[in-house]
Amino acid sequence: MRVALIFQESESSWRRHAELYHKDSLQVETIRRILKKNDISVSVWSSLNAYIENRQHEGRADELAFSFIENSFERNRPGLVSGLFELMDVPYVGSDPYAHMVTADKKLFQNVCSRMNLQCPRFFEIRSDTRIEEITGAVQDHSFSFPLVLKYRYGTMSYGLSIVETVTHLLTESDRLLAGERNSSVLCQEYIPGHEVTVPIIGTGKDARVLSVIEYTGPKKDPLRIYDMRWKNELDELIQLIPFKQGSISSQQISQQCLRLYRHLELRDMSRIDLRVTDTGEIYFLEVNCIPSLGYDSAFDPVSYGGNICFDEVILEIIQSAQARWKENGL
């Protein structure tokens, strides 16, 4: 089977903020080299339209599509690419449209977690028509204390993620976020002190497995107050990934809860689950990313944080998971 690696180099009506995805081409090139080195036929496409047009013209029925196109900030966008592949009977790597939609809607995702008795930070929603007295009243009703966290309801990135320290800061920052994304509301969450933890998972169903439980830390291996776009972009080289060790809860306990959620949502091939873990061992689920960052020194590169499996092996296992799943479906 051949593999087509697809990213979106330029902006379009259905996918904005190209500046947020500047690393996509680097990820694709890295994975292209891995697949080629392992004698897998691979093609690279810098636009979804170009890939679809070529596939319709050339056939390419034996090809597995691997999309790196992450759509954020609008509720009907996250499942667009996988939904299109479903309509065209294109075998693809990753989760189905429903999983993308559920995980990219943070309010809906937290409702799912609540049903599973998985803890999330408490929040209230701020829309463009929410009045100032409603916002200040919600802070009091929830007995929230500052700092608080603001984030867009839709999307699986840290774009717009910020900490606010006062009511005035909350009002001005929420106004700024709403003005920037008119089709998304903003969630105001309680801030959870502790550790920024992530859990990369590969595989599907009963074969899914956790690679590791990892903490993002600063250059001195100190806990991050918040893992926002500044750390991800400007200070990325200073971030340290270390195996999470905390005396009050084991990595195995965290892994079990994350696998339960992964299987409940019927996620496929790969995903990353982000958490905050307190010093007393309480786990708070933040979000799931169905199109996680894939690269050397990422959460999916166990060697970079002391593991025994190299990144190349992880990529091949993701591809094999998708191939096996589509073969079962007769494609």
GUNUBA-581220 format. One line per 3 residues: number of its first residue (from 1); their letters; for each residue x, y, z of N, C-alpha, C, CB. Coordinates in steps of 0.001 Angstrom, whole numbers, padded with zeros to 6 digits. Glycine has a CB too. Layout:
% GUNUBA-581220
NUM) a) X:Y:Z:X:Y:Z:X:Y:Z:X:Y:Z  ...
END
This chain:
% GUNUBA-581220
1) mrv) 000842:-001207:000000:000000:000000:000000:000874:001254:000000:-000951:000008:001230  000458:002237:-000768:001138:003520:-000785:000549:004437:000286:001031:004172:-002177  001323:005453:000658:000870:006426:001664:000993:007828:001075:001701:006303:002993
4) ali) -000074:008603:001190:-000073:010006:000759:-000062:010893:001999:-001314:010328:-000147  000952:011730:002139:001053:012669:003244:000501:014013:002774:002532:012805:003744  -000484:014541:003507:-001205:015721:003036:-001174:016819:004099:-002663:015360:002675
7) fqe) -000751:018000:003683:-000858:019165:004550:-001394:020328:003726:000517:019522:005197  -001747:021406:004393:-002336:022557:003705:-001389:023736:003857:-003757:022902:004272  -000684:024066:002774:000358:025089:002853:-000212:026497:002961:001260:025001:001646
10) ses) -001323:026757:002302:-001880:028109:002280:-003256:028132:002947:-001979:028630:000829  -003718:029333:003267:-005035:029484:003884:-006138:029257:002855:-005177:030878:004520  -007305:028908:003355:-008472:028754:002496:-009694:029192:003288:-008623:027280:001988
13) swr) -010836:029177:002657:-012059:029594:003343:-012406:028664:004499:-013218:029649:002360  -011940:027414:004432:-012286:026449:005464:-011137:026179:006440:-012716:025159:004822  -010006:026868:006222:-008877:026634:007120:-008008:027888:007187:-008042:025413:006651
16) rha) -008196:028632:008284:-007495:029901:008449:-006292:029756:009371:-008444:030963:008993  -005611:030866:009603:-004467:030932:010521:-003325:030017:010086:-004909:030564:011932  -002887:030193:008844:-001786:029377:008322:-000534:029519:009174:-001476:029764:006879
19) ely) -000374:030666:009855:000830:030882:010662:000932:029907:011834:000853:032307:011184  -000188:029327:012237:-000172:028384:013351:000340:027008:012944:-001556:028256:013936  000398:026769:011650:000717:025434:011162:002045:025404:010404:-000400:024928:010268
22) hkd) 002956:026326:010770:004194:026449:010015:005107:025229:010134:004932:027667:010467  004861:024384:011135:005705:023198:011314:005189:021972:010555:005811:022869:012786  004027:022089:009941:003428:020937:009261:004334:020372:008178:002094:021326:008654
25) slq) 004897:021252:007366:005737:020777:006260:006976:020054:006782:006155:021951:005359  007508:020501:007921:008678:019833:008514:008300:018444:009019:009263:020680:009673  007134:018342:009658:006668:017035:010120:006483:016075:008949:005353:017180:010896
28) vet) 005856:016584:007893:005595:015746:006727:006902:015259:006104:004767:016516:005688  007877:016143:006004:009162:015742:005418:009855:014694:006281:010077:016965:005241  009779:014854:007593:010367:013865:008506:009735:012495:008306:010199:014312:009966
31) irr) 008420:012459:008232:007711:011188:008091:007910:010607:006695:006215:011373:008379  008006:011473:005690:008301:010984:004334:009615:010211:004317:008363:012159:003331  010625:010751:004963:011937:010095:004994:011876:008751:005720:012968:011005:005671
34) ilk) 011099:008714:006809:010975:007458:007557:010322:006386:006700:010162:007672:008845  009224:006737:006033:008508:005765:005213:009365:005310:004029:007184:006363:004711  010039:006255:003400:010895:005904:002262:012028:004985:002691:011466:007166:001611
37) knd) 012595:005278:003861:013686:004449:004387:013227:003019:004643:014238:005055:005678  011932:002857:004900:011366:001534:005161:010637:000957:003942:010410:001607:006341  011035:001451:002766:010545:000923:001483:009036:001030:001321:010954:-000517:001337
40) isv) 008448:002092:001879:007028:002366:001677:006905:003487:000648:006322:002753:003027  006148:003248:-000397:005936:004255:-001433:005140:005417:-000856:005205:003646:-002657  005648:006633:-001031:005025:007785:-000383:004976:008976:-001339:005788:008160:000902
43) svw) 003880:009725:-001278:003753:010982:-002016:003396:012078:-001031:002682:010878:-003148  003724:013315:-001386:003473:014456:-000508:002633:015482:-001256:004807:015089:-000013  001602:015997:-000583:000675:016952:-001183:000550:018156:-000262:-000718:016301:-001442
46) ssl) 000743:019364:-000825:000701:020587:-000028:-000675:021255:-000048:001745:021561:-000528  -001669:020556:-000598:-003044:021044:-000507:-004006:019875:-000638:-003329:022108:-001595  -005097:019954:000090:-006106:018903:000052:-006742:018832:-001338:-007184:019146:001130
49) nay) -007002:019976:-001944:-007623:019987:-003268:-006755:019282:-004304:-007893:021418:-003710  -005444:019541:-004250:-004539:018907:-005210:-004553:017394:-005051:-003112:019441:-005039  -004573:016930:-003812:-004599:015479:-003582:-005893:014858:-004121:-004452:015172:-002074
52) ien) -007019:015482:-003816:-008308:014933:-004236:-008413:014897:-005763:-009463:015762:-003642  -008003:015989:-006403:-008063:016031:-007867:-007198:014947:-008488:-007625:017402:-008379  -005996:014765:-007940:-005103:013741:-008477:-005640:012350:-008233:-003724:013871:-007871
55) rqh) -006202:012145:-007048:-006733:010813:-006727:-007893:010458:-007655:-007194:010751:-005252  -008762:011423:-007923:-009895:011161:-008816:-009417:010874:-010243:-010865:012356:-008814  -008340:011545:-010636:-007829:011367:-011997:-007040:010079:-012148:-006960:012542:-012387
58) egr) -006201:009789:-011138:-005293:008647:-011230:-005855:007358:-010629:-004005:008983:-010552  -006899:007461:-009837:-007435:006272:-009169:-006857:006114:-007783:-007155:005025:-009989  -005633:005628:-007691:-004894:005490:-006429:-005695:004745:-005356:-004501:006866:-005907
61) ade) -006371:003671:-005746:-007261:002959:-004827:-006515:002271:-003689:-008066:001938:-005586  -005243:001970:-003897:-004489:001246:-002870:-003718:002192:-001954:-003524:000265:-003523  -004117:003445:-001902:-003350:004452:-001170:-004007:004809:000151:-003182:005701:-002012
64) laf) -003179:004958:001170:-003627:005350:002507:-003339:006836:002691:-002923:004497:003621  -004368:007625:002962:-004189:009070:003156:-003835:009363:004612:-005472:009845:002746  -002805:010169:004803:-002350:010559:006136:-002360:012090:006169:-000904:009968:006468
67) sfi) -003427:012657:006735:-003614:014110:006726:-003063:014744:008005:-005106:014456:006565  -002367:015868:007810:-001854:016656:008923:-002617:017979:009038:-000344:016918:008747  -003780:018027:008402:-004554:019267:008348:-005449:019366:009575:-005400:019336:007053
70) ens) -005094:020259:010462:-005853:020460:011699:-006724:021692:011537:-004905:020609:012932  -008025:021526:011678:-008964:022642:011555:-009459:023045:012932:-010153:022270:010639  -009367:024315:013230:-009703:024759:014578:-010651:025948:014564:-008443:025117:015340
73) fer) -011223:026210:015736:-011903:027456:016074:-013336:027600:015558:-011111:028572:015562  -013815:026699:014716:-015210:026727:014308:-015785:025328:014475:-015361:027226:012840  -017019:025232:014936:-017535:023942:015384:-017732:022932:014260:-018829:024144:016091
76) nrp) -017896:023389:013016:-018161:022442:011932:-016920:022109:011111:-019223:022994:011025  -015731:022509:011580:-014529:022309:010786:-013704:021057:011134:-013672:023497:010927  -013566:020677:012407:-012600:019631:012751:-012782:018303:012026:-012662:019383:014197
79) glv) -014026:017898:011739:-014247:016608:011078:-014316:016695:009569:-015503:015996:011581  -013985:017874:009013:-014174:018095:007582:-013336:017146:006728:-013833:019527:007234  -012025:017053:007014:-011139:016268:006149:-011455:014780:006233:-009675:016511:006525
82) sgl) -011584:014249:007434:-011893:012827:007565:-013284:012515:007022:-011791:012391:009029  -014221:013479:007158:-015556:013285:006587:-015510:013206:005071:-016484:014412:007015  -014687:014035:004467:-014519:014001:003015:-013927:012665:002571:-013623:015162:002549
85) fel) -012935:012193:003316:-012347:010886:002986:-013392:009774:003080:-011162:010576:003924  -014254:009856:004081:-015308:008843:004230:-016238:008851:003015:-016120:009090:005526  -016632:010041:002575:-017541:010150:001431:-016915:009604:000153:-017950:011601:001223
88) mdv) -015595:009742:000048:-014892:009311:-001163:-014352:007885:-001064:-013754:010258:-001458  -014649:007194:000067:-014115:005845:000293:-012591:005817:000237:-014684:004875:-000737  -011972:006834:000825:-010512:006916:000887:-010039:006347:002227:-010024:008393:000705
91) pyv) -009257:005281:002235:-008688:004790:003497:-007763:005864:004080:-007908:003443:003279  -007838:006097:005371:-007016:007171:005945:-006535:006812:007344:-007805:008485:005989  -005484:007490:007748:-004918:007338:009088:-005680:008243:010043:-003392:007673:009101
94) gsd) -006018:007735:011216:-006587:008583:012247:-008055:008330:012531:-006409:009988:011871  -008591:009152:013420:-009945:008969:013936:-011001:009456:012954:-010102:009693:015257  -012243:009009:013187:-013342:009357:012279:-013861:010770:012558:-014490:008338:012413
97) pya) -014747:011292:011701:-015230:012670:011866:-015879:012933:013221:-016217:012991:010780  -016632:011959:013727:-017316:012146:015008:-016309:012376:016134:-018201:010927:015328  -015243:011573:016166:-014228:011735:017213:-013557:013103:017117:-013171:010622:017114
100) hmv) -013275:013548:015891:-012681:014875:015712:-013601:015964:016244:-012371:015129:014234  -014897:015845:015957:-015844:016869:016373:-015997:016905:017903:-017204:016625:015711  -016101:015741:018511:-016287:015679:019968:-015069:016219:020698:-016567:014239:020415
103) tad) -013886:015807:020276:-012679:016206:020995:-012315:017667:020762:-011525:015327:020587  -012721:018240:019622:-012392:019636:019335:-013360:020619:019991:-012380:019862:017842  -014479:020123:020491:-015444:020956:021212:-015206:020731:022706:-016941:020611:020803
106) kkl) -014502:021666:023341:-014078:021454:024731:-015255:021327:025695:-013184:022593:025175  -016344:022004:025413:-017525:021888:026270:-018139:020501:026148:-018565:022962:025910  -018292:020028:024931:-018833:018685:024705:-017896:017624:025259:-019074:018446:023209
109) fqn) -016595:017819:025048:-015601:016866:025565:-015697:016750:027083:-014178:017295:025158  -015850:017886:027764:-015950:017827:029218:-017232:017138:029670:-015882:019228:029803  -018308:017284:028895:-019537:016559:029226:-019334:015054:029121:-020680:016997:028307
112) vcs) -018591:014622:028092:-018281:013193:027941:-017470:012709:029138:-017504:012930:026621  -016453:013477:029512:-015619:013093:030654:-016448:012991:031927:-014481:014099:030849  -017352:013937:032112:-018202:013935:033296:-019035:012663:033373:-019112:015159:033299
115) rmn) -019580:012227:032231:-020368:010990:032183:-019530:009781:032562:-020961:010791:030791  -018221:009867:032315:-017320:008757:032619:-016685:008893:034000:-016233:008667:031563  -017132:009898:034753:-016562:010196:036071:-015073:010536:035987:-016766:009009:037009
118) lqc) -014694:011215:034911:-013347:011734:034765:-013401:013235:035051:-012768:011437:033333  -012495:013703:035857:-012554:015077:036339:-011964:016053:035323:-011819:015198:037669  -012634:017193:035146:-012161:018288:034303:-012219:019585:035112:-013015:018403:032991
121) prf) -011489:020612:034712:-011624:021904:035385:-013043:022454:035213:-010588:022912:034834  -013572:023073:036254:-014881:023702:036146:-014782:024926:035225:-015417:024106:037551  -015880:025268:034573:-015840:026381:033624:-017217:027011:033475:-015326:025909:032259
124) fei) -017231:028188:032863:-018468:028746:032319:-018140:029328:030954:-019089:029836:033275  -019180:029524:030148:-018989:029927:028754:-019289:031406:028582:-019878:029094:027820  -018452:032080:027793:-018647:033492:027475:-018883:033612:025972:-017416:034356:027927
127) rsd) -020042:034160:025614:-020365:034387:024199:-020347:035882:023896:-021751:033779:023842  -020477:036202:022634:-020421:037612:022241:-021558:038427:022846:-020458:037732:020731  -022677:037757:023187:-023810:038480:023772:-023881:038346:025296:-025102:037981:023161
130) tri) -022849:037768:025912:-022830:037636:027373:-022542:038997:027997:-021768:036587:027828  -023376:039415:028932:-023220:040718:029554:-022157:040677:030648:-024550:041194:030127  -021596:041845:030939:-020532:041941:031949:-021012:041399:033293:-020062:043404:032105
133) eei) -022246:041762:033691:-022742:041297:034994:-022937:039777:035025:-024064:041993:035331  -023182:039177:033856:-023295:037712:033787:-021933:037059:034015:-023874:037274:032420  -020898:037678:033470:-019545:037144:033639:-019101:037256:035097:-018552:037886:032722
136) tga) -019252:038427:035671:-018837:038605:037072:-019695:037747:037999:-018934:040093:037485  -020976:037594:037644:-021846:036733:038449:-021437:035280:038374:-023279:036877:038005  -021012:034825:037195:-020589:033433:037037:-019333:033145:037839:-020350:033111:035564
139) vqd) -018409:034118:037893:-017200:033952:038708:-017586:033739:040166:-016265:035183:038571  -018535:034523:040648:-018984:034396:042045:-019762:033100:042266:-019857:035598:042437  -020650:032765:041325:-021480:031564:041482:-020640:030293:041542:-022480:031463:040335
142) hsf) -019537:030275:040785:-018654:029101:040778:-017620:029149:041900:-017944:028990:039435  -017658:030238:042674:-016658:030437:043741:-015246:030347:043184:-016843:029396:044865  -015064:030896:041975:-013749:030892:041343:-012850:031919:042019:-013864:031182:039830
145) sfp) -011580:031576:042123:-010573:032536:042564:-009539:032680:041458:-009905:032090:043908  -008954:033846:041345:-007955:034081:040314:-006625:033475:040728:-007801:035582:040038  -005805:033076:039726:-005975:033260:038286:-006998:032291:037695:-004641:033089:037581
148) lvl) -007508:032661:036499:-008398:031812:035721:-007809:031633:034322:-009833:032420:035651  -008291:030633:033621:-007781:030325:032285:-008862:030611:031256:-007313:028847:032192  -008495:031277:030174:-009390:031503:029053:-008910:030711:027851:-009481:033001:028716
151) kyr) -009841:030104:027126:-009500:029374:025907:-010718:029343:024995:-009015:027929:026231  -010468:029184:023709:-011575:029045:022768:-012281:027714:023003:-011072:029147:021305  -013596:027734:022806:-014362:026496:022981:-013966:025457:021928:-015877:026784:022901
154) ygt) -013765:025906:020700:-013490:024975:019607:-012003:024985:019268:-014328:025334:018360  -011477:023805:018954:-010082:023690:018558:-009272:022883:019548:-009474:025053:018400  -008139:022376:019081:-007291:021536:019916:-005869:022071:019978:-007288:020109:019397
157) msy) -005754:023387:019897:-004442:024016:019981:-004449:025016:021131:-004066:024712:018639  -003279:025574:021427:-003157:026547:022519:-003376:027976:022049:-001794:026434:023167  -003750:028157:020785:-004020:029493:020266:-005129:030142:021088:-004410:029435:018766
160) gls) -004835:031327:021627:-005820:032036:022444:-005780:031682:023914:-007178:031766:021926  -005051:030645:024281:-004966:030222:025683:-004261:031293:026509:-004220:028867:025807  -004878:031714:027588:-004257:032757:028408:-004716:032645:029854:-004590:034153:027853
163) ive) -003905:033191:030730:-004235:033272:032156:-004615:034710:032471:-003037:032796:033055  -005711:034876:033214:-006122:036216:033637:-006073:036302:035157:-007548:036555:033114  -005660:037470:035641:-005382:037612:037070:-006440:038401:037840:-004059:038271:037249
166) tvt) -007267:039168:037108:-008270:040021:037753:-009550:040028:036923:-007731:041469:037935  -010622:040565:037487:-011882:040688:036750:-011694:041579:035529:-012994:041253:037658  -011001:042690:035696:-010754:043598:034571:-009997:042885:033457:-009965:044837:035038
169) hll) -008974:042133:033849:-008189:041368:032870:-009078:040332:032176:-006981:040669:033560  -009942:039681:032916:-010870:038698:032356:-011773:039336:031302:-011722:038070:033470  -012313:040494:031604:-013243:041161:030689:-012536:041617:029409:-013901:042364:031384
172) tes) -011374:042229:029552:-010665:042726:028367:-010131:041587:027505:-009514:043638:028785  -009634:040530:028143:-009069:039406:027378:-010164:038604:026684:-008253:038484:028301  -011293:038413:027339:-012393:037689:026698:-012940:038488:025519:-013519:037398:027714
175) drl) -012992:039819:025646:-013408:040665:024518:-012447:040508:023347:-013483:042148:024946  -011159:040487:023642:-010153:040343:022585:-010288:039005:021864:-008745:040480:023170  -010487:037935:022617:-010622:036614:022017:-011881:036509:021165:-010637:035547:023097
178) lag) -012981:037025:021667:-014238:036963:020916:-014158:037773:019628:-015395:037467:021776  -013449:038892:019667:-013285:039703:018463:-012422:038988:017431:-012668:041056:018814  -011490:038162:017918:-010594:037461:017004:-011236:036275:016317:-009387:037002:017739
181) ern) -012191:035629:016982:-012857:034453:016412:-014361:034589:016640:-012311:033123:017049  -015046:035166:015684:-016457:035482:015871:-017364:034256:015855:-016899:036437:014811  -016845:033130:015397:-017660:031911:015342:-017385:030961:016503:-017417:031189:014037
184) ssv) -016640:031433:017479:-016345:030591:018641:-016610:031368:019916:-014882:030091:018607  -017146:030698:020893:-017261:031291:022224:-015963:031031:022984:-018492:030711:023000  -015898:031539:024205:-014702:031397:025042:-015104:030699:026334:-014039:032789:025337
187) lcq) -014283:029768:026782:-014511:029121:028070:-013601:029749:029113:-014268:027592:027977  -014181:030039:030257:-013410:030525:031403:-013324:029376:032408:-014072:031816:032051  -012117:028876:032605:-011896:027697:033447:-011154:028060:034721:-011119:026632:032679
190) eyi) -011408:027250:035748:-010577:027372:036940:-009155:026934:036600:-011155:026526:038115  -008191:027595:037202:-006790:027226:036994:-006425:026099:037952:-005849:028453:037200  -005784:025063:037404:-005379:023905:038212:-003872:023959:038441:-005784:022561:037517
193) pgh) -003427:024288:039651:-001983:024277:039922:-001450:022845:039826:-001678:024879:041329  -000197:022718:039438:000386:021381:039371:001266:021193:038167:-000689:020348:039362  001040:020092:037453:001948:019655:036402:001222:019537:035060:002586:018317:036777
196) evt) 001909:019955:033993:001384:019840:032633:001800:018479:032093:001903:021005:031708  000823:017592:031945:001108:016190:031616:000429:015821:030307:000638:015245:032754  001084:014997:029513:000485:014531:028270:000699:013037:028111:001068:015284:027070
199) vpi) -000255:012387:027455:-000227:010931:027306:-000416:010585:025825:-001335:010251:028188  000663:010235:025116:000543:009809:023718:000097:008350:023638:001884:009999:022976  -000897:008084:022788:-001440:006730:022637:-001449:006381:021158:-002879:006617:023248
202) igt) -001062:005158:020843:-001131:004685:019462:-001906:003370:019418:000296:004506:018862  -002450:003069:018223:-003216:001844:018058:-004716:002109:018064:-002862:000858:019151  -005465:001018:017993:-006925:001114:017905:-007567:000024:018753:-007399:001003:016432
205) gkd) -008636:000387:019462:-009391:-000594:020235:-008563:-001296:021290:-009980:-001608:019323  -008716:-002606:021359:-008004:-003380:022382:-006494:-003362:022179:-008496:-004814:022383  -006045:-003028:020954:-004608:-002985:020671:-003978:-001636:020980:-004363:-003327:019230
208) arv) -004781:-000662:021376:-004243:000662:021698:-003350:000567:022933:-005392:001684:021934  -002276:001357:022926:-001376:001339:024085:-000769:002718:024323:-000259:000297:023885  -000459:002976:025557:000166:004228:025966:001667:004128:025754:-000160:004558:027444
211) lsv) 002248:005123:025099:003702:005139:024931:004404:005519:026229:004100:006112:023819  003852:006523:026902:004434:006977:028166:003519:008021:028781:005864:007553:027955  003773:008379:030004:003125:009519:030651:004228:010553:030860:002413:009113:032028
214) iey) 004071:011714:030230:005155:012677:030122:004743:014004:030733:005568:012867:028660  005706:014678:031318:005475:016042:031806:006261:017031:030953:005878:016173:033302  005583:018113:030569:006271:019239:029939:006821:020120:031066:005303:020055:028980
217) tgp) 008101:020420:031006:008704:021271:032037:009532:022372:031385:009585:020432:032999  009953:023326:032217:010838:024383:031760:012262:023881:031641:010779:025573:032702  013210:024771:031303:014604:024353:031065:015292:023748:032280:015404:025526:030597
220) kkd) 014807:024089:033477:015390:023524:034695:014525:022383:035240:015559:024621:035765  013694:021832:034351:012765:020757:034711:011795:021184:035808:013539:019526:035161  011435:022462:035755:010473:023017:036687:009080:022969:036063:010855:024465:037076
223) plr) 008033:022749:036844:006669:022667:036296:006271:023940:035561:005669:022390:037413  005532:023787:034465:005036:024932:033715:003742:025446:034344:004809:024557:032235  003653:026761:034454:002403:027332:034951:001283:027084:033942:002561:028849:035227
226) iyd) 001608:027265:032658:000666:027000:031580:001473:026741:030310:-000339:028195:031387  001038:025792:029501:001740:025457:028266:001008:026136:027117:001821:023901:028050  001376:027381:026845:000652:028177:025859:001461:028336:024572:000309:029552:026438
229) mrw) 000970:029173:023651:001621:029337:022359:003014:029939:022489:000771:030204:021461  003237:030722:023509:004583:031298:023696:005603:030195:023936:004595:032299:024879  005263:029226:024782:006169:028097:025004:006298:027252:023735:005669:027225:026178
232) kne) 005190:027047:023044:005207:026163:021883:005965:026747:020696:003800:025847:021470  005981:028071:020599:006629:028707:019455:007944:029385:019827:005695:029719:018834  007876:030450:020617:009067:031229:020923:010066:030478:021802:008669:032510:021597
235) lde) 009565:029671:022731:010443:029040:023719:010484:027522:023575:009992:029405:025120  010109:027029:022413:009992:025588:022201:011280:024835:022523:009593:025314:020775  012419:025423:022179:013701:024740:022393:014051:024608:023867:014810:025481:021677
238) liq) 013377:025365:024729:013660:025305:026165:012816:024258:026889:013426:026663:026791  011764:023772:026215:010870:022796:026846:011586:021462:027032:009591:022603:026000  011427:020897:028213:011964:019571:028511:010807:018579:028651:012829:019599:029809
241) lip) 010930:017416:028017:009958:016330:028188:010599:015277:029083:009520:015713:026799  009937:014996:030198:010477:014016:031133:009369:013048:031539:011087:014715:032382  009714:011793:031830:008704:010866:032350:008093:011424:033630:009322:009468:032611
244) fkq) 006760:011401:033703:006093:011971:034863:006236:011053:036072:004615:012226:034560  006699:011626:037172:006842:010877:038418:006282:011721:039543:008328:010496:038692  005282:011189:040188:004628:011899:041272:004192:010884:042305:003423:012732:040762
247) gsi) 004633:011092:043532:004444:010068:044550:003018:009704:044869:005082:010495:045766  002081:010649:044683:000700:010401:045109:-000141:009685:044054:000040:011706:045467  000376:009521:042831:-000348:008772:041796:000663:008174:040830:-001367:009686:041036
250) ssq) 000381:006972:040358:001326:006294:039477:001011:006576:038012:001309:004788:039737  002036:006423:037179:001830:006553:035737:000848:005506:035233:003162:006428:034991  000848:004346:035868:-000075:003289:035462:-001519:003700:035686:000222:002003:036221
253) qis) -001801:004364:036801:-003171:004831:037077:-003607:005857:036032:-003264:005446:038498  -002705:006763:035678:-003018:007762:034653:-003246:007081:033312:-001884:008806:034539  -002385:006141:032960:-002507:005423:031688:-003842:004697:031580:-001363:004426:031530
256) qqc) -004273:004066:032657:-005531:003319:032639:-006714:004233:032358:-005738:002593:033966  -006727:005409:033000:-007834:006340:032775:-007823:006883:031348:-007766:007498:033775  -006626:007170:030834:-006517:007709:029476:-006917:006660:028436:-005083:008200:029207
259) lrl) -006513:005420:028637:-006904:004360:027702:-008414:004138:027727:-006174:003048:028039  -009002:004255:028894:-010459:004097:028999:-011166:005171:028173:-010915:004173:030482  -010680:006406:028272:-011270:007495:027494:-011010:007294:025997:-010703:008854:027958
262) yrh) -009807:006930:025631:-009426:006701:024229:-010347:005661:023590:-007947:006240:024132  -010577:004572:024305:-011429:003503:023757:-012903:003893:023773:-011230:002206:024549  -013318:004637:024784:-014718:005073:024845:-015054:005977:023650:-014996:005819:026178
265) lel) -014130:006866:023299:-014332:007761:022162:-014061:007078:020828:-013445:008974:022299  -013600:005829:020881:-013268:005048:019686:-012249:005776:018814:-014534:004750:018874  -011224:006327:019490:-010136:006977:018770:-009300:005913:018063:-009255:007824:019734
268) rdm) -008622:006326:016992:-007931:005347:016158:-006515:005803:015818:-008720:005095:014877  -005621:004836:015830:-004253:004961:015321:-003337:005817:016191:-004289:005536:013945  -003774:007008:016584:-002918:007893:017385:-003752:009031:017952:-001741:008453:016535
271) sri) -003437:009448:019130:-003992:010667:019724:-003139:011008:020939:-005514:010488:020121  -003269:012251:021368:-002561:012694:022570:-003576:013279:023536:-001451:013738:022228  -003526:012840:024783:-004446:013323:025813:-003685:014227:026768:-005106:012139:026581
274) dlr) -004172:015455:026943:-003496:016447:027773:-004205:016592:029109:-003431:017800:027056  -003412:016702:030165:-003928:016714:031532:-003225:017783:032365:-003756:015333:032184  -003851:018115:033488:-003141:018758:034588:-003233:017792:035754:-003744:020188:034948
277) vtd) -002122:017588:036433:-002086:016697:037602:-001572:017500:038785:-001183:015432:037342  -002345:017517:039863:-001963:018301:041040:-000902:017583:041858:-003186:018589:041911  -000334:018301:042808:000680:017701:043686:000098:016608:044569:001319:018771:044558
280) tge) -001229:016616:044741:-001869:015575:045544:-002374:014407:044687:-003026:016170:046334  -002086:014450:043384:-002418:013317:042520:-003780:013367:041864:-002327:012088:043294  -004469:014507:041925:-005747:014628:041221:-005499:014845:039729:-006590:015792:041808
283) iyf) -006248:014127:038889:-006101:014228:037440:-007239:015074:036879:-006082:012819:036779  -006893:016069:036077:-007880:016894:035385:-007659:016760:033877:-007782:018392:035836  -008677:016300:033167:-008580:016139:031721:-008827:017479:031044:-009585:015076:031213
286) lev) -007912:017886:030173:-008021:019156:029469:-008572:018980:028063:-006673:019834:029409  -007937:018110:027276:-008389:017915:025901:-007712:016709:025285:-008114:019161:025058  -008228:016315:024118:-007633:015258:023308:-007313:015849:021945:-008588:014017:023182
289) nci) -006136:015545:021434:-005764:016003:020102:-005633:014792:019184:-004438:016820:020139  -006550:014699:018202:-006541:013566:017274:-005491:013716:016180:-007908:013403:016645  -004972:014942:015991:-003893:015169:015030:-002740:015791:015808:-004354:016095:013825
292) psl) -002062:014992:016613:-001010:015526:017480:000258:015855:016696:-000687:014531:018588  001101:016643:017319:002405:016933:016730:003218:015644:016662:003160:018022:017549  003750:015356:015482:004555:014156:015267:005934:014575:014778:003873:013192:014249
295) gyd) 006943:014304:015550:008291:014669:015150:009284:014192:016178:008412:016173:014951  010544:014234:015803:011580:013932:016776:011496:014960:017904:012994:013933:016113  011714:014510:019131:011623:015337:020333:010184:015699:020693:012430:016602:020146
298) saf) 009212:015031:020089:007813:015238:020477:007402:014153:021473:006876:015224:019225  006157:014222:021941:005664:013204:022869:005631:011822:022229:004274:013574:023363  005650:011764:020895:005609:010483:020192:007008:009968:019839:004776:010615:018927
301) dpv) 008022:010557:020444:009410:010110:020257:009970:009659:021603:010295:011250:019643  009658:008415:022014:010048:007964:023350:011540:008082:023645:009633:006550:023531  012390:007921:022635:013829:008005:022859:014210:009370:023434:014593:007746:021549
304) syg) 013480:010421:023043:013828:011777:023479:013621:011981:024975:013006:012792:022713  012808:011124:025606:012632:011250:027060:012989:009942:027782:011178:011652:027387  013935:009209:027184:014505:008055:027869:013857:006730:027595:014465:008282:029282
307) gni) 012941:006665:026596:012282:005404:026273:013125:004519:025376:010960:005671:025614  012631:003329:025109:013378:002361:024309:012929:002292:022852:013253:001004:024926  011775:002891:022549:011236:002811:021189:011577:004104:020458:009688:002567:021202
310) cfd) 012075:003988:019236:012433:005186:018481:011216:005714:017720:013595:004887:017504  011306:006961:017298:010208:007631:016603:009842:006905:015307:010583:009084:016303  010834:006393:014603:010562:005671:013355:009623:004493:013595:011873:005177:012723
313) evi) 009862:003761:014667:009016:002609:014992:007587:003033:015313:009603:001838:016171  007453:004169:015994:006127:004675:016341:005340:005018:015071:006244:005919:017258  005991:005702:014133:005320:006069:012881:004896:004816:012120:006245:006942:012003
316) lei) 005753:003830:012042:005411:002599:011330:004247:001889:012014:006632:001664:011251  004205:001923:013330:003112:001273:014059:001785:002004:013818:003427:001225:015570  001828:003338:013711:000622:004102:013390:000102:003717:012014:000903:005613:013450
319) iqs) 001007:003629:011033:000628:003247:009673:000061:001822:009655:001843:003355:008721  000703:000929:010364:000252:-000472:010402:-001121:-000584:011051:001265:-001347:011165  -001381:000224:012073:-002686:000222:012724:-003773:000618:011730:-002691:001174:013935
322) aqa) -003514:001662:010954:-004498:002112:009965:-004681:001083:008858:-004075:003454:009364  -003586:000518:008377:-003671:-000492:007315:-004502:-001686:007754:-002272:-000956:006904  -004245:-002175:008948:-004966:-003350:009454:-006457:-003060:009583:-004395:-003790:010813
325) rwk) -006780:-001853:010030:-008179:-001486:010210:-008917:-001417:008875:-008283:-000149:010934  -008299:-000840:007868:-008962:-000735:006572:-009031:-002078:005837:-008243:000283:005711  -008043:-002943:006080:-008103:-004272:005483:-009275:-005061:006039:-006796:-005028:005723
328) eng) -009549:-004879:007328:-010697:-005537:007949:-012000:-005076:007296:-010728:-005252:009463  -012014:-003833:006810:-013213:-003272:006161:-013259:-003575:004673:-013268:-001768:006370  -012280:-004345:004190:-012279:-004738:002785:-011761:-003678:001838:-013642:-005111:002379
331) l) -011019:-002682:002340:-010477:-001627:001470:-008971:-001780:001340:-010826:-000223:002021
END
